[in-house]
Amino acid sequence: MSHFIAFIHYGIFLGMNPENQYLYIMFKTNLKLIFRNIWKYKGFSTINIVGLSVGMACSIIILLWVKFHLGFDKFHENGDNIYRVLQTLKFEDYTTWTITHGPLGPSLKEEVPEIEEYCRSMRSGLQFKKGEEQFRERGTYADPSFFNLFTIKVIKKLKDNPINEPNNIAISESFAQKYFGDEDPIGQTLSALPDREFLVTAVFEDYPKQSHMWFDYMIPFEHLGILGYSIDQWNNSGYYTYVSLKEGVSREQVISKIEDFLTPKPTLEEFATLDLQPLKEIHLTTGYDFEGANIIDGKYLKIFLVVGIFLIVVACINFMNLATARSSRRMREIGMKKVAGAHKPNLIFQFIGEAILISLIAIFIAMMLVELMRPGFNNITQIGLKIDYSDFRIYLALLGIVLITGLFAGSYPAFYLASFKPVTVLKRALSDTGKKYNFRKVLVIFQFTISIVLITSTLFVSSQINFMLNKDLGYDKKGIIYFIEPNGFHEHFESIKEDMLKYPGVLNMTRAGNLPTYGYNFSNSRFRWDGQDLSKEILFRASFVDYDYFSTYNIKIKEGRGFSKDFASDSSAIILNEAAVKAIGFKDPVGKQIWTETRSNKLTVVGVAQNFHYRSLHTDIEPQIIIFEPSQSYGVILKVNIKEIESITKKLEEHWNRFDTQMPLNISFLDEDLANLYNQDKVIRKIILFFTSIGIFISILGLIGMTGFTVEQKTKEIGIRKAMGANFKTVIVLLSKDFTKWIIISFVFATPITYYIINSWLKGFAYKINLDWWMFVLGGLSALIIALFTISLQTLKAAKINPADSLRYE
């Protein structure tokens, strides 16, 4: 068989013209030389292949992550023509809300001819019954037009419009499988708590996870009216409104028409303007109030793209440095080739070919690493990154990475090595000084600069997240548990509270209209007081609470008092936080009155509470009005001794079961929910830490190679010094002084770069750490310690060599 292949090969060769035969021979010869050199310099090749493969793998993971987030809402066929309606309100500052009024969608379609269709939605989280079990599911209330506006694949349906009646429900495939198994769910009844029955009218394909909204079931928006929501009134914003525009109509045209659409409407807020947010921009946009979408700050995508590029660059710098550092080993080879007639382009082709071949080997290893890393990365990010190997574009992209990496990594060494003069190299007179050495020094400095930026950034990100998790929030979060109470429990709360306070481990108990971490009950700028400057709008966050609210949380009352049963007048009492007092301008707030245009009675200020965080630290503490309103307070909050939580839970269940036997008692822990507010930030920290570790690993690989060559070049000098009595410490100083100098220079460059990056990132937090100088120094010292440790390990071998052997080294 081998003889037959050789015969065919020889026949093809003879069929070529002389010029092509020459090119073929050159290509074949260069390919052999490339493989021989890779094998001959196994240590160098291994370092480069490992460094490049790790850098490529991480860059591919980053590209997959970025691609995943850029792909949000791209599956909608009419996605380019769908917009979410935003309203921007002018208070002391401008605030943009993602929620709008219930009648807005229908009114826009009726009054603005350029709008084709609208759809309103609101999130839902009902508990459904499956036999004796109950499960809370994620869903949405939506207008029937959802099926026309958005792309959703309906598999089965009872009628053309699946959710045009209040008791209809459309469910996903996985939802249907969970509750009905292999039975056909269409036309069947689905029970939700408490006492709600729905008719299954459609089954749709599981909604894509790459969507800013995600749900497993859909209930008609009209159903909210049955539940008592003000879906037809202009006095409340609480719903998301989407519109599609008619063909040929631009976003700018419609904005100019709807900008002042709310001015004549009987809304609570004045100075509100409307805007249209493109559907495909929702996922990557942050900073809006009442955001209920699945979003991520788009700047993280840019940051990690840069990190991915840096990792490849660091690996390429290793290649360049090692290739030029080992140039002394290849001088004789280059000289002989030039004497034999090899031209500079031939040599450049050979060296770039080596780099591309090493990159090609590295990409295969990189893809194996990607598959190994992908499950762990998916676990960190809670997304399902995957690679569709049936898509030919994947292979084109990988080939592009190979060529770009090979050309970038191999170009400088190729031109550098090919520029040697035959006479000089054959006499071994090449000196590792001058411009070429200086360029290699620049590359090392650049590499260490990247490493220091990554290390220092990781330190600051970790410090900021730890700061948020441990910051004094203005109240005591330890031992706080809470749950939503049913009607029966609500009506008998006082007697239940009296009984629970006698129980060991229960320190205090209260109720509130909003649970911790959920912010407030409503926002309003229509609060009025004597002496008010009506030209200024102040947005207040209002919360409903019961007795003992402040003592349960251990929130300090700075002036006046808290709500008390000793004062019957507290039925119309309020407490302001310090931010509200400052915004209003009250000098002696206790006893002052505030009222709204929607309430007949005036509210009297009985106290001022210290500022406390009722939202995440991403936002400032805003003016807050705390209203005594037990009838609107369905969130039960207990201060307990956590060691007694099991017995306390059993006691609560006894009371719970007296009034509600359907819904289970779901107790939440405040400290856990507070930590969950920063889940995305913690994910970003893990990603940065992971890729920083990879960047350091690649840099260490380069250091191992560079130190190895430095030791080799200074073998005789080390031998002479040892013969003269030098110890291990002296040898380390000799070999590390240049690297130490380069790291110090890198630190000087890295510090302002890191400052700019971290300062920009911290702008997304209302409360943040200081950019202390010692954190920058710690980042630089970490890089220096890692480098010196690596150099010491390499130097240890050289220090152990017998001086006599070192002096004979050539």
C-alpha positions in Angstrom: 0.0 0.0 0.0 2.8 2.4 0.9 4.5 1.7 -2.4 1.3 2.4 -4.3 0.9 5.8 -2.5 4.5 6.6 -3.2 4.0 5.8 -6.9 0.9 8.0 -7.1 2.7 10.8 -5.2 5.7 10.5 -7.7 3.3 10.6 -10.6 1.6 13.8 -9.4 5.0 15.3 -8.9 6.2 14.5 -12.4 3.0 16.0 -13.8 3.9 19.5 -12.3 5.8 22.1 -14.2 9.4 22.9 -13.0 8.3 26.0 -11.1 5.5 24.2 -9.2 7.9 21.3 -8.5 10.3 23.7 -6.9 7.6 25.3 -4.8 6.3 21.8 -3.8 9.8 20.7 -2.7 10.3 23.9 -0.7 6.9 23.5 1.0 7.6 19.8 1.8 11.1 20.6 3.1 9.9 23.5 5.2 7.1 21.4 6.7 9.6 18.7 7.7 11.9 21.3 9.2 9.0 22.8 11.2 8.1 19.4 12.7 11.7 18.7 13.4 12.2 22.0 15.2 9.0 21.6 17.2 10.3 18.2 18.3 13.9 19.3 18.8 12.9 22.1 21.1 10.3 20.2 23.1 10.5 22.3 26.2 10.0 25.5 24.3 7.2 24.0 22.2 5.4 22.6 25.2 5.4 25.9 27.0 4.1 27.6 23.9 1.5 25.0 23.1 0.2 24.9 26.7 0.2 28.7 27.0 -1.6 29.2 23.7 -4.1 26.4 24.3 -5.0 27.7 27.7 -5.3 31.3 26.4 -7.3 30.1 23.4 -9.6 28.0 25.6 -10.4 30.9 27.9 -10.9 33.3 25.1 -13.3 30.9 23.4 -15.2 30.5 26.7 -15.4 34.3 27.0 -16.6 34.6 23.3 -19.3 32.0 24.0 -20.4 33.9 27.1 -20.5 37.2 25.2 -22.3 35.6 22.2 -24.9 34.2 24.6 -25.7 37.6 26.0 -25.6 39.4 22.7 -28.1 36.8 21.4 -30.9 37.8 23.8 -34.3 38.4 22.1 -32.8 37.7 18.7 -35.2 34.8 18.1 -38.2 37.1 17.6 -39.1 37.3 13.9 -40.3 40.9 14.2 -37.7 41.8 16.9 -36.3 44.8 15.1 -39.7 46.4 15.2 -40.7 45.8 18.8 -40.1 48.3 21.6 -40.7 48.5 25.3 -42.4 51.8 26.4 -40.5 53.7 29.1 -41.5 56.7 31.1 -39.0 59.3 32.3 -40.2 61.4 35.2 -38.7 64.6 36.5 -38.4 64.9 40.2 -35.3 66.5 41.7 -33.5 64.3 39.2 -34.7 62.5 36.1 -35.8 58.9 36.8 -36.7 56.3 34.1 -39.3 53.7 34.9 -39.9 50.5 32.9 -43.4 50.2 34.3 -46.3 52.2 32.8 -50.0 52.7 33.3 -52.6 50.0 32.6 -54.6 52.0 29.9 -51.4 53.2 28.1 -51.1 50.3 25.6 -54.7 50.5 24.3 -54.6 54.3 24.3 -51.4 54.4 22.2 -52.8 52.0 19.6 -56.0 54.0 19.4 -54.5 57.5 19.3 -51.2 56.9 17.4 -51.7 55.6 13.9 -48.1 54.6 13.5 -48.4 51.9 16.3 -49.4 48.5 14.8 -50.0 46.5 18.0 -49.5 46.6 21.8 -49.1 44.1 24.6 -49.1 44.6 28.3 -47.6 42.1 30.8 -46.8 41.6 34.4 -44.9 38.9 36.1 -46.7 36.1 38.0 -45.6 33.5 40.5 -48.5 31.3 41.3 -48.4 28.0 43.2 -50.0 25.2 41.4 -51.3 21.9 42.8 -50.2 18.5 41.6 -52.0 16.0 43.7 -51.0 16.7 47.3 -47.9 18.7 46.3 -47.6 22.4 45.5 -45.0 24.1 43.3 -44.4 27.8 42.7 -43.9 28.5 39.0 -42.7 31.5 37.0 -45.3 32.9 34.7 -46.7 36.1 33.2 -50.0 37.9 32.7 -50.2 39.1 29.1 -52.7 40.4 26.6 -53.8 38.0 23.9 -51.8 40.0 21.4 -48.6 38.5 22.8 -48.9 35.7 20.3 -49.0 38.1 17.4 -46.4 40.5 18.7 -43.7 38.1 19.9 -42.4 34.8 18.4 -43.7 31.9 20.5 -44.2 28.5 19.0 -47.6 27.0 19.9 -47.6 23.2 19.7 -51.2 22.5 20.6 -54.1 24.8 21.1 -57.8 24.6 21.9 -58.7 27.8 19.9 -57.0 30.4 17.7 -56.7 32.9 20.5 -55.4 30.9 23.5 -55.8 33.5 26.2 -58.8 35.6 25.3 -60.8 34.6 28.4 -59.9 35.4 32.0 -59.7 31.7 33.2 -57.5 30.5 30.2 -53.9 29.5 30.6 -51.2 28.6 28.1 -48.4 26.4 29.4 -44.9 25.4 28.3 -44.0 21.8 27.2 -42.0 21.2 30.4 -44.8 22.6 32.5 -47.3 20.2 30.7 -45.0 17.3 31.3 -44.5 18.1 34.9 -48.2 18.4 35.7 -49.9 16.1 33.1 -47.2 13.6 32.2 -48.0 11.9 28.9 -51.7 13.0 29.0 -53.0 15.6 26.6 -53.3 18.8 28.8 -55.5 20.7 26.3 -59.0 21.2 27.8 -58.0 20.0 31.2 -58.3 22.0 34.4 -55.2 23.3 36.3 -55.6 24.3 40.0 -53.6 27.2 41.5 -53.6 28.5 45.1 -55.7 29.8 46.6 -58.9 28.4 45.0 -58.2 29.4 41.4 -59.0 27.1 38.4 -57.7 27.6 34.9 -58.6 25.9 31.6 -55.5 24.8 29.6 -56.0 26.2 26.1 -52.5 25.9 24.6 -49.1 24.3 25.0 -46.1 26.2 23.7 -42.5 25.2 23.1 -40.4 26.1 26.2 -39.6 29.8 25.9 -36.0 30.4 25.1 -33.7 31.3 28.0 -32.1 34.0 25.9 -35.0 36.3 26.6 -35.3 39.3 28.9 -38.6 37.8 30.1 -39.0 34.1 30.9 -42.1 32.2 31.9 -43.6 28.7 32.0 -47.2 29.7 31.8 -49.3 32.7 30.6 -52.5 34.0 32.0 -54.7 36.7 30.3 -53.9 40.2 31.4 -57.6 40.7 32.0 -57.4 38.3 34.9 -55.6 41.0 36.9 -58.8 43.1 36.8 -60.7 40.2 38.5 -58.0 40.2 41.2 -58.6 43.9 41.9 -55.6 45.4 40.0 -56.2 48.9 38.5 -55.6 47.9 34.9 -57.9 50.5 33.5 -56.9 53.5 35.6 -54.2 56.1 35.1 -53.4 56.6 38.8 -51.0 53.7 39.0 -47.9 52.5 37.1 -47.3 48.8 37.4 -47.2 47.1 34.1 -44.8 46.6 31.2 -46.1 47.9 27.8 -44.7 46.7 24.4 -45.6 48.1 21.0 -44.8 47.3 17.4 -44.6 49.9 14.7 -46.2 49.8 11.3 -43.9 49.1 8.3 -41.8 52.0 7.2 -42.3 53.9 10.5 -39.1 54.8 12.4 -38.7 54.9 16.2 -37.9 58.6 16.1 -41.1 59.4 14.3 -43.2 57.7 17.0 -41.2 59.1 19.9 -41.8 62.6 18.6 -45.6 61.8 18.8 -45.8 60.0 22.1 -43.2 62.0 24.1 -45.8 64.2 25.8 -48.6 61.6 25.5 -49.2 61.5 29.3 -49.5 65.3 29.8 -53.3 65.4 29.4 -53.8 62.1 31.2 -55.0 61.9 34.8 -51.7 60.4 36.1 -50.3 60.9 39.6 -46.9 62.1 38.4 -46.3 65.3 36.5 -43.5 66.0 33.9 -43.5 62.5 32.6 -42.3 61.7 29.0 -42.5 58.5 27.1 -39.7 56.8 25.2 -39.2 53.6 23.2 -36.5 51.1 24.1 -35.6 48.6 21.4 -36.4 45.0 22.4 -32.9 43.8 21.7 -31.3 46.4 24.0 -33.3 45.5 27.1 -31.0 42.7 28.3 -27.9 44.8 28.1 -29.2 48.0 29.7 -29.2 48.8 33.4 -30.1 51.8 35.6 -33.9 51.8 35.1 -36.3 51.8 38.0 -38.7 48.9 38.5 -36.7 46.7 36.2 -38.1 43.2 36.2 -36.2 41.9 33.1 -33.3 39.5 33.0 -30.5 42.0 32.4 -26.8 42.4 32.7 -24.6 45.5 32.5 -23.4 45.6 28.9 -20.1 47.0 30.0 -19.2 43.6 31.5 -19.3 42.2 27.9 -16.7 44.8 26.8 -14.5 44.1 29.8 -14.4 40.4 29.3 -13.8 40.7 25.6 -10.8 42.8 26.5 -9.7 40.1 29.1 -10.1 37.4 26.4 -7.9 39.4 24.0 -5.4 40.0 26.8 -5.1 36.3 27.6 -4.3 35.5 23.9 -1.9 38.4 23.8 -0.1 37.2 27.0 0.3 33.7 25.4 1.6 35.3 22.1 4.1 37.4 24.1 5.4 34.2 25.6 5.9 32.8 22.1 7.7 36.0 20.9 9.9 36.2 24.0 10.9 32.5 24.0 11.5 32.5 20.2 13.8 35.5 20.3 15.5 34.4 23.6 16.4 31.0 22.0 17.7 32.7 18.9 21.3 31.8 19.9 20.4 28.2 19.5 19.3 28.6 15.9 22.0 31.0 14.7 24.0 28.2 13.1 20.9 26.7 11.4 20.0 30.1 10.0 23.5 30.8 8.8 23.9 27.5 7.0 20.6 28.0 5.3 21.5 31.5 4.1 24.9 30.3 2.9 23.1 27.5 1.0 21.0 30.0 -0.8 17.9 30.4 1.4 16.3 33.8 1.0 14.7 35.9 3.8 11.1 35.2 2.6 11.8 31.4 2.9 13.0 31.7 6.5 10.1 34.0 7.4 7.7 31.5 5.9 9.4 28.7 7.9 9.2 30.5 11.3 5.6 31.8 10.8 4.7 28.3 9.7 6.1 27.0 13.0 4.0 29.4 14.9 0.8 28.6 12.9 1.5 24.8 13.3 1.9 25.3 17.1 -1.3 27.3 17.1 -3.1 24.5 15.2 -2.0 22.0 17.7 -2.9 24.4 20.5 -6.5 24.9 19.2 -7.2 21.1 19.3 -6.0 21.0 23.0 -8.0 24.3 23.6 -11.2 22.8 22.4 -10.7 19.8 24.8 -10.1 22.3 27.6 -13.2 24.2 26.6 -15.3 21.0 27.0 -13.7 20.4 30.4 -14.2 23.9 31.6 -17.7 24.5 30.2 -19.7 22.6 32.9 -17.9 24.5 35.7 -18.3 27.8 33.9 -22.0 27.1 33.3 -22.3 26.3 37.0 -20.8 29.6 38.0 -22.8 31.7 35.5 -26.0 29.6 35.7 -26.4 29.6 31.9 -26.1 26.8 29.4 -23.2 27.6 27.2 -22.8 25.0 24.4 -21.1 24.6 21.0 -22.9 23.5 18.0 -20.3 21.4 16.2 -22.6 20.9 13.3 -22.3 24.6 12.4 -19.5 25.0 9.9 -19.0 28.6 11.0 -17.5 27.3 14.2 -14.6 25.8 12.3 -14.1 28.9 10.3 -13.9 30.9 13.5 -11.4 28.4 15.0 -9.3 28.6 11.8 -9.4 32.3 12.1 -8.2 32.2 15.7 -5.3 29.8 14.6 -4.2 32.1 11.7 -4.5 35.3 13.7 -2.7 33.9 16.7 0.0 32.2 14.6 0.7 35.3 12.6 0.7 37.6 15.6 2.9 35.3 17.7 5.2 34.3 14.9 5.6 37.5 12.9 8.2 39.3 15.1 10.3 36.2 15.8 10.2 35.4 12.1 11.4 38.8 10.9 13.9 38.9 13.8 15.5 35.5 13.1 15.4 35.9 9.3 17.3 39.2 9.6 20.6 37.6 10.9 23.6 38.0 8.6 25.3 34.7 7.7 28.8 35.8 8.6 27.8 37.1 11.9 25.7 34.1 13.0 28.3 31.6 11.8 30.9 33.3 14.0 28.3 33.2 16.8 28.9 36.9 17.3 25.3 37.7 17.8 24.7 39.9 20.8 21.5 39.9 22.7 21.5 43.7 23.1 20.2 46.7 21.2 16.8 47.3 19.8 15.7 43.7 19.5 16.5 43.0 23.2 14.7 46.3 24.1 11.6 45.2 22.2 11.6 41.9 24.1 11.8 43.8 27.3 8.8 45.9 26.2 6.9 42.7 25.6 7.7 41.4 29.1 6.7 44.7 30.7 3.4 44.6 28.7 2.8 41.1 29.9 3.4 41.9 33.5 1.2 45.0 33.2 -1.7 42.9 32.1 -1.1 40.5 35.0 -1.0 43.3 37.5 -4.1 44.9 36.1 -6.0 41.6 36.4 -4.7 40.8 39.9 -5.4 44.3 41.3 -8.9 44.5 39.6 -9.7 41.1 41.2 -8.7 42.5 44.7 -10.9 45.6 44.2 -13.9 43.6 42.9 -13.7 41.2 45.8 -13.4 44.0 48.3 -16.4 45.8 46.9 -18.6 42.7 47.0 -17.4 42.0 50.6 -18.2 45.6 51.4 -21.8 45.2 50.2 -22.3 41.9 52.0 -21.1 43.3 55.3 -22.0 47.0 55.2 -24.1 48.4 58.1 -27.5 48.7 56.5 -29.0 50.8 59.2 -30.8 47.8 60.7 -29.9 44.5 62.3 -30.4 41.8 59.7 -29.3 38.8 61.9 -32.1 36.5 62.9 -34.7 38.1 60.7 -37.2 35.7 59.0 -40.4 36.6 57.1 -43.3 35.2 55.1 -46.5 36.3 53.5 -49.6 35.7 55.6 -53.0 34.4 54.3 -56.2 36.3 55.1 -57.2 34.2 58.2 -53.7 34.7 59.6 -53.9 38.4 58.8 -57.2 38.9 60.6 -56.0 37.1 63.8 -52.4 38.6 63.7 -52.5 40.3 67.1 -53.5 37.2 69.0 -50.9 35.1 67.1 -48.3 37.7 67.8 -49.1 37.7 71.5 -48.7 33.9 71.5 -45.5 33.8 69.5 -43.8 36.4 71.7 -44.2 34.0 74.7 -42.4 31.3 72.7 -38.6 30.8 73.4 -36.4 32.3 70.7 -38.9 34.8 69.4 -37.5 38.2 70.2 -39.9 40.4 68.3 -42.6 40.3 65.6 -44.2 42.8 63.3 -45.8 43.2 59.8 -45.1 45.4 56.7 -46.6 45.9 53.3 -43.3 45.2 51.7 -40.9 42.5 52.6 -37.2 43.2 53.2 -35.1 43.6 49.9 -38.3 44.3 48.0 -38.1 48.1 48.4 -41.4 49.8 49.1 -45.1 49.7 48.5 -45.5 52.6 46.1 -43.8 55.7 44.8 -45.5 59.1 44.7 -44.5 62.7 44.1 -47.9 64.1 45.0 -47.2 64.5 48.7 -47.8 68.0 49.8 -46.9 70.2 52.9 -47.1 73.8 54.0 -44.5 76.0 52.5 -43.7 73.6 49.7 -42.0 74.8 46.5 -44.4 73.4 43.9 -42.0 73.9 41.1 -39.9 71.0 42.5 -41.1 67.4 42.3 -39.8 65.1 45.0 -40.3 61.3 44.6 -41.0 59.6 47.8 -40.9 55.8 48.4 -43.7 54.9 50.7 -44.0 51.8 52.9 -46.9 50.4 55.0 -45.9 49.0 58.4 -47.5 47.8 61.7 -46.5 48.3 65.4 -42.9 47.2 66.4 -41.6 47.6 62.9 -38.6 49.7 64.0 -37.8 47.7 67.2 -37.9 44.4 65.2 -35.3 45.7 62.8 -33.5 47.7 65.5 -33.8 50.9 63.4 -33.0 53.9 65.4 -35.6 56.7 65.8 -33.5 59.9 65.6 -36.3 62.3 66.5 -39.8 61.8 68.0 -41.0 58.2 68.4 -42.2 55.1 66.6 -45.7 54.0 66.2 -47.4 53.1 69.5 -50.7 51.6 70.7 -50.7 54.3 73.3 -51.6 56.9 70.7 -54.9 56.4 68.9 -54.0 59.2 66.5 -51.3 56.9 65.0 -53.9 55.8 62.5 -53.0 58.9 60.6 -49.3 59.0 61.6 -46.2 58.7 59.5 -42.5 58.5 60.1 -39.9 60.0 57.7 -36.4 58.9 57.1 -33.5 61.4 57.2 -33.4 61.6 53.5 -37.0 62.7 53.3 -36.5 65.3 56.0 -33.6 66.7 54.0 -35.5 66.7 50.7 -38.5 68.5 52.3 -36.4 70.9 54.2 -38.1 70.5 57.6 -36.1 71.9 60.4 -38.4 70.5 63.2 -40.2 67.7 61.4 -42.1 66.2 64.4 -45.7 67.5 64.4 -45.6 68.7 60.8 -48.3 67.5 58.4 -48.2 65.9 55.0 -51.1 65.0 52.7 -51.8 63.7 49.2 -54.4 64.7 46.7 -55.9 61.2 46.9 -56.3 61.0 50.7 -58.8 63.1 52.5 -57.0 63.1 55.9 -53.7 64.7 56.7 -50.8 62.6 57.9 -48.8 63.8 61.0 -45.1 63.2 61.3 -44.5 61.5 64.7 -40.8 60.6 64.2 -37.7 60.6 62.1 -35.9 57.3 61.5 -32.3 57.0 60.7 -31.5 56.3 57.0 -31.6 52.6 56.3 -31.2 50.6 53.1 -34.5 49.2 51.8 -33.0 48.4 48.4 -29.6 47.2 47.2 -26.4 49.2 47.6 -26.5 49.9 43.8 -29.0 52.7 44.6 -29.0 55.7 47.0 -31.2 55.9 50.0 -34.1 57.9 48.7 -36.7 59.9 50.6 -39.0 57.5 52.4 -42.4 57.9 54.1 -43.3 55.1 56.4 -47.1 54.9 56.9 -48.9 53.1 59.8 -51.2 50.8 57.8 -51.7 47.3 59.3 -54.6 46.5 56.9 -52.1 46.7 54.0 -49.3 44.9 55.7 -49.2 41.2 54.8 -45.6 40.5 55.3 -44.9 38.9 58.7 -41.4 39.6 60.1 -39.9 38.0 63.1 -36.7 38.6 65.0 -35.6 35.2 66.3 -32.8 33.2 67.8 -31.7 31.2 64.8 -30.7 28.3 67.0 -34.4 27.8 67.8 -35.6 28.1 64.2 -36.9 24.5 64.0 -39.2 24.8 67.0 -40.2 28.3 66.0 -41.2 27.0 62.5 -43.3 24.2 64.0 -45.1 26.7 66.2 -45.8 29.0 63.3 -47.1 26.1 61.3 -49.6 25.4 64.0 -51.0 28.8 63.7 -50.7 28.7 59.9 -52.7 25.5 59.6 -55.6 26.9 61.6 -56.3 29.3 58.7 -54.8 27.9 55.5 -54.4 24.2 54.8 -53.6 24.6 51.0 -50.6 26.8 50.7 -47.4 25.8 52.6 -45.6 28.1 55.0 -42.6 29.5 53.1 -40.1 31.1 55.5 -37.4 33.3 54.0 -34.2 34.4 55.7 -33.2 38.0 55.3 -29.4 37.6 55.3 -29.8 35.0 52.5 -32.0 37.2 50.4 -29.7 40.2 50.9 -26.8 38.2 49.6 -28.9 37.2 46.6 -29.3 40.9 45.6 -25.6 40.7 44.6 -25.7 37.4 42.8 -24.7 38.9 39.5 -21.8 40.8 41.1 -20.6 37.6 42.8 -20.8 35.8 39.4 -18.7 38.5 37.8 -16.2 38.2 40.7 -15.9 34.5 40.1 -15.4 35.0 36.4 -12.7 37.6 36.9 -11.0 35.5 39.6 -11.0 32.5 37.2 -9.5 34.3 34.2 -7.0 36.2 36.4 -5.7 32.9 37.6 -5.4 31.7 34.0 -3.6 34.9 33.1 -1.1 34.4 35.9 -0.7 30.8 34.9 0.2 31.8 31.3 2.6 34.4 32.6 4.3 31.9 34.9 4.8 29.6 31.9 6.5 32.4 30.1 8.6 33.2 33.1 9.7 29.5 33.3 10.8 29.6 29.7 12.5 33.0 29.9 14.3 32.2 33.2 15.4 28.9 31.7 17.1 30.6 28.8 18.5 33.3 31.1 20.0 30.6 33.3 21.4 28.9 30.2 23.0 32.1 29.0 24.6 32.8 32.4 25.7 29.3 33.1 29.4 30.1 33.0 28.9 33.3 35.0 27.1 31.4 37.6 29.9 28.8 37.7 32.6 31.5 38.2 30.6 33.2 40.9 30.1 29.9 42.8 33.7 29.1 42.4 34.4 32.5 44.0 32.1 31.6 46.9 28.7 33.0 45.8 25.7 31.5 47.6 22.2 30.7 46.3 20.9 34.1 47.4 23.6 35.8 45.2 22.6 33.7 42.2 18.9 34.6 42.6 19.7 38.3 42.8 21.8 38.0 39.6 18.9 36.3 37.7 16.0 38.2 39.1 17.2 41.8 39.1 16.1 42.4 35.5 12.7 40.9 36.1 12.2 42.9 39.3 13.0 46.1 37.4 10.5 45.2 34.7 7.8 44.4 37.2 8.3 47.8 38.9 7.9 49.5 35.5 4.9 47.3 34.8 3.4 48.4 38.1 3.8 52.1 37.1 1.9 51.5 33.9 -0.7 49.1 35.4 -1.8 51.5 38.3 -3.5 54.2 36.2 -5.1 51.6 33.9 -6.5 49.7 36.9 -7.7 53.0 38.5 -9.6 53.9 35.4 -11.2 50.4 35.0 -12.2 50.1 38.7 -13.4 53.7 39.0 -15.7 53.2 36.0 -17.0 50.0 37.4 -17.7 51.5 40.8 -19.9 54.2 39.3 -22.6 51.5 39.1 -22.8 51.5 42.9 -24.2 54.2 45.1 -22.1 52.9 48.0 -18.6 51.8 47.3 -15.1 51.2 48.7 -12.3 53.8 48.5 -9.6 53.2 46.0 -6.9 52.9 48.6 -3.3 53.1 47.5 -2.2 49.9 49.4 -4.6 47.8 47.2 -2.6 48.9 44.1 0.7 48.1 45.9 -0.7 44.7 47.0 -1.5 43.9 43.4 2.0 44.8 42.3 3.6 42.9 45.2 1.6 39.8 44.4 2.9 39.8 40.8 6.4 40.3 42.1 6.2 37.5 44.6 4.7 35.1 42.0 7.6 36.0 39.6 10.3 35.7 42.2 9.0 32.4 43.4 9.0 31.1 39.8 12.5 32.4 39.2 13.7 30.8 42.4 12.5 27.4 41.4 14.3 27.7 38.1 17.4 29.1 39.7 17.6 26.3 42.1 18.7 23.9 39.3 21.4 26.3 38.2 22.7 26.8 41.7 23.0 23.1 42.3 25.3 22.6 39.2 28.9 21.8 40.0 31.0 24.9 39.3 33.5 22.7 37.3 30.6 21.6 35.0 29.4 25.1 34.6 32.8 26.4 33.5 33.0 23.6 30.9 29.5 24.5 29.6 29.4 25.7 26.0 
